[in-house]
């Protein structure tokens, strides 16, 4: 089934790759974020919203739900404010939770009723390998772990109505943000590569393929799961994003 997919944070990086993949698969994609997407496509629409603001997120969700029959949702938008414990703040925690976790709940609550009524829906939220432990990720890992817990619970509540809820947890991925902090050819980047069992960092397309797999129409027997796309770093205990 080709239908309407909402992808948050599709202006760059992993979100952009997911949007591209879903467009290639024939879906109409609503990119939900503040900035317009860099790519252009006749089936790509932009809906501007500040997802860290609950009122803005809820208003956007209502408008999209009224306009489209949303059957696919990818909660990709997120924020990472890395800091060691002594420097981490409650304000950072509030912001990261708002964008990573609260916005996801708002969107799921908005789109799930129509999915249940239709007897079909696919929801994927983006977590991180950092939930297994990574220094300087106190607030980030808390928010991303919350997505896993919420998704597992919602998978049970929605399973009987044909709606699956899953999570993808990337390891280190070569996004623009990662490349800026780990320049190609740098010792810092090489240390990350050496720590990953497959001896490379991931690509946004690696993650997009995993998301597309969990969104597939014939994937109705997979729900409540977390798929690590991490080159083996979730097993080795190294790496992370």
N, C-alpha and C positions, 0 to 999 in steps of 0.2 A: 504494500500500500504506500503510495506517495502522498504525503500530506504536509501539514504545516508544522514546522519545528521551530521552537523558540530556543535561541542560544544566547546566553548572557556572556558579556565580555568578549565579543567576537571582533573587536577592533584590531587585534594583533595576536601574534603568538599562537598558542594552542587553540584558543577560541576561533581565530581566523581559519586555522587548518580544519577545524571541525565544521565550520560553516561551508568551506570549500567542498569538503567531502560530502556533506548532505546535499549541497546543490548538485554535485556530480551524480548523486544517487536519485535525483529528480524531485527532491523536496522543495517546497517554498520555505525560506528561512527568514525569521524575524530576529534581527540582531538587536538585543536589548542592552543598552549601555549609554553612557553619556556621549562618547565620541562616535561619529559615523564610521562605519567600516571602510577600510582602504580599498577593498575589492568592490567591483560593481557587477551586478547581474540582474537580469530582468525579474528573477524570482527571489532577490535579496532585498529585504525591507529593513529600514532602521527605525527603531522606536527609542527616542531619547528618554533616559531616566537616570536619576542618581539612586542606585540600588542600595547604597548605604543608608539612605533615608527611608524609613519605613512607609511614610505617607506617599512618597514618590514611587516607591516600588509597588505599593498596593494599587495606586491609581493606574500605573502602567499595566499591571496585571489585569485589572478590570477592563481597561480599554481593549487590550489584545484579546481577552476572552470573549468580549462582546463582538469583536470584528472577525475573529478567526475560530475555526474548529481545531484547536491545538491538540495534537495527538502525541507529540514528541517534545520533551523538555530536556535541555542540557544546562545544568547549573554550573557554569564555568567561571563566572566572575569571582574574583577574589583579591585579597590583599595580604601582603606579608610584611610585617614590621619587626624584623629580626632584632633581638637584643638579649643580652644575658640577663639573668634574673634581677640583678641590682639596677639595671637600666630599664627594664620592662615596666610599663605603666598600665594602670587600669583603663586609662583613656585609649591606649593602643588596643587593649583587649576588647573594649566596647566596639571600636571601629571595625576590627578584624572579624569579630563575631557578627556584627551587623551585615557586613558585605558577604562573608562566606557562608554563614549559617542562617541568619534571620531572613535574608532575602530569598534564600532557597525555600524556606518554609512558606513564605508569603506566596511565591509563585506556584508551588505545589498545591497549596490550598485553593488557589484561583483556578488552576487548570484541571485538577483531579476530578471534580464533579462531572464535567463533560466527558472525560475519558471513561469514567465508570459507567456513565449512561450509554456510551457507545460500545462498551464492552472491550475496549482496546486503548492502551496507552503505554508509552515508554518514557521513563524518567531516568536520567543518568546525572549524577553529581560528581564533581571533581574534588577528590581529596589529595593526598600526597603521601609519599613514602615517609615523610617526616613524622607521621603519626606513630611510627615505631621508635622514635627518639632521634633527636638531632639538636645539638647545642644551639643556643640563641633562637630557638623556635618555640618559646613558651606559649605565646598567644596564638601563633599560627597553627601549631600542632593541636592545640585545644579546639580551635574552630574546625579544623579538618577532621579530627576524631569525632566531633559532634555530628558532622555530616554522615559518617559511617553509622553511628548509633541511630540517628534519625531515619536513615534509609532502611536499615534492617527492620525497624519497627513498622515503618510505612509499607514495606514490602508485604508484611503479614496482613495489614489492614486492607490493602488494595488487591491482593493476589486473586481473590475470588471474583473480581470484576474484570479480569484480563489486563490489569495494569501491572507492569513490572517496574521495580525500583532498584537500581544498582549503582555502584560507585566505581570510578576509575581513579587509581592512585599513581600518578607519575613519579618517577625518580628524576634525576637531573636531565633536563631537556634543553636543547640549544635554541632557546628563544632569544629575542633581542636583549631582554633583561639579563639573561644568563651570559650571553656573549659580552655584554658590556662589563660585567663583573669578572668574567673569565675569558679574556681575549684569546682568539685563536693563536696557537703557538706559545702561549704563556705557560710558565711552570705551574701556576695555579690551576689552569685548565687541565694540564697533564695529570696533576694529582687526582683530580676528579675522575678522569678517564681511567687511571690506574686502579682506582677504588671500585670500579664497576666491573663485574665479572665478564661481561661481553666486550669490555675494553673500548667502549665508545659512549658518548652521551647520546641520548635519544633525540629524535626529531619531533616537531609538532605533528607530523604525519603519522608517526608511530602511535601517538596517543589518539589521533583522529580515527585511525583504523579500529582501535579497541572500542571507542565510543560507538562507531557505526555498527560494530558487531553486537553490542548490547542493545542498540536501538532497532535491530532487525525485526521485521514482522514475525519471522518464524522463530524468534528467541523467547517465546512465552514460557519456557520451562526453566529459565534462568532468572532468578530474582533474589534480592537480599544479599548479593555477593559484592565483594570488593576485588577488583582486578588490578593488580600491581603491574604497571608498565614501566619497568625500572632497570632492565638489563641484568636482573638478578641481585640488585643491591638490597632488596627486601629480605633476601635469604642470607646474604653475606654479612649484613649488619652495617654496611658502609654506604656512602653516597647519600642521596636525598635531594629534595628540592625545597 
